[in-house]
Amino acid sequence: MQVDSVESAGGRLGAVLSAPRSGVVALGGHGPWLTTTPAQARQVLTDVVHFDFPGDVSRSGDLSASRGETRSGHLTFAPLTPDEVARGVATFADLWPDAVAAHDRDAPGEAYDAMALLRRPVARSTCDALLGGASEAQRDLVAAGVLAWIDALAPVISAARPPRRWSRARRAEREARHGLEDALAQVDGLPGTPQQAATMLAAGIQVPIAAGSWLLAWLGSHQTYDVDPAHAAWETLRLTPPTWITARLTTTDVDLDGQRVPAGAVVLVSPLLLGRLGDLVPGDADGLPGFDPHRWRDDSRRPGAWLPFGAGPHACPGRNLGMAVLVHLAGWAIAHRVRLAREVKIDQSRGLAPLACRFTTNV
């Protein structure tokens, strides 16, 4: 069983990966513009004066959190502390075996569904790390609320056009979001307002679920067991970063590596594209599309140089927790000799996710 090749995918993935690697590239007559070098990508992600966020996660147009004349307010969150990361990893380490055991009890002999199995361990891990002032019951309630909002957001984000304000999808998303915000309003010591914490939690849960599923898919398809878990995690984030593309909106005319980009233009940064550049990744250039965690034994390249967690003030605040959870999961997968139960296809509807990753174990 194999994972579908990202290189042969169509749609937005295909357009980005087939773009010339020759500086800033316009993907259409009037954009969007795609950065194709690390220097360009860092400029776009770190210059918060000239590059703004294009909108909010729910596609509702509700920009009430904005400050001044920016669209997003450039809200930032402090990175999780080592104690918060340790707390989150400990929770994942406790809940992951429980999730596996529950599946074995309820569906003996059936293949595991990675995306389903990872939901509660990742949600509680993130909530335990972030909500240190909450009781266990509150963290349970918030974790369930975040998962409900993520589920309600799916048809909104994946729709070809933003659903109408009073559509069924929009009402369901709004109801789930308000329920989560009400639960967060009861928690002491939130990082920001309930609205801001909800957005941070949603990203901090959905992205690791997808990343963990990709990790299990890659290890299960290659049955690569003699490998460093950290190398497996980095290689997964290189080949299939869940947040595979990030958009910014120019606030003025901008010179981007000698290319004039007009005000109001959408500029894209793609960690997936950057992770296929030979100057960032060790190994033979022809082998870059393939899964090879052993390439990171070569320390001439720095893992993460392709910016899977972003860069600058808006870099992912939970990056250390996300990486630690992936390494723990990789260690479990290697020890249990996971293998795919069926072919994995690519879901581009909201980020990059496997559709679906079903696996078995040999231990």
PEFENQUI-V417588 format. One line per field, one symbol per residue. ss: DSSP state (H for helix, E for strand, - for the rest). phi: phi as a letter, one per 20 degrees, with the letter a starting at -180 (. if undefined). psi: psi as a letter, one per 20 degrees, with the letter a starting at -180 (. if undefined). A space follows every 50 residues. Layout:
BEGIN
ss: ???
phi: ???
psi: ???
END
This chain:
BEGIN
ss: --E-------HHHHHHH-------EE------EE---HHHHHHHHH---- EE-----------------------------HHHHHHHHHHHHHHHHHHH HHHHHH-----EEHHHHHHHHHHHHHHHHH-----HHHHHHHHHHHHHHH HHHHHHHH---------HHHHHHHHHHHHHHHHH---------HHHHHHH HHHHHHHHHHHHHHHHHHHHHH------HHHHHHHHHHH------EEEEE ---EEE--EEE----EEEE-HHHH----------HHH-----HHHHH--- -----------HHH----HHHHHHHHHHHHHHHHH---EE---EEEE--- --EEE--EEE---
phi: .cegfffefemfgffffeffecnfdeebfcnfddeccgfffffffdeeee cdferdfelenedfefcldefdnlfccfgffgffffffffffffefffff fffffecgneffdgfffegfgfffgffffedfeeffffffffgffffffg fffgfffeffcggfgdfgfffffffffffffffffeeemfenfgffffff ffffdfffffffffgffffffeledebfgffffffffffcfgeebcdcdf ebfcedlndfdffneedddcgffffdeffdcfofgfeffeebfffefeef cegnfemfdnbmfdfgfdfffgfffffffffffffelfbfebfdddddfb nccfcdddcccdc
psi: qrpqphhjqbbhgggghiqqllbpppiahkarppqjqhggghgghinigi orqiarhikijokiiqqcjqhhilpqqqqqrhggghggghgghghghggg hgghghmpiqqqoghghifgggghgghhghmhjqrhhghgggghhghhgg ghhghghiqhqpqqhkrgggggggggghgghgghiipqkqnarhgghggg gghiggghggghggghgghhhilohmqphhhhgghghggmpgmiqpqqpp hrpponlippprqjqppqpohgghijphiiprrphhjhiqonhihjhoji qppjijlhjaraijqoikhhggghgggghggggghjmqqqirqprpojhn boqqnroprrqj.
END
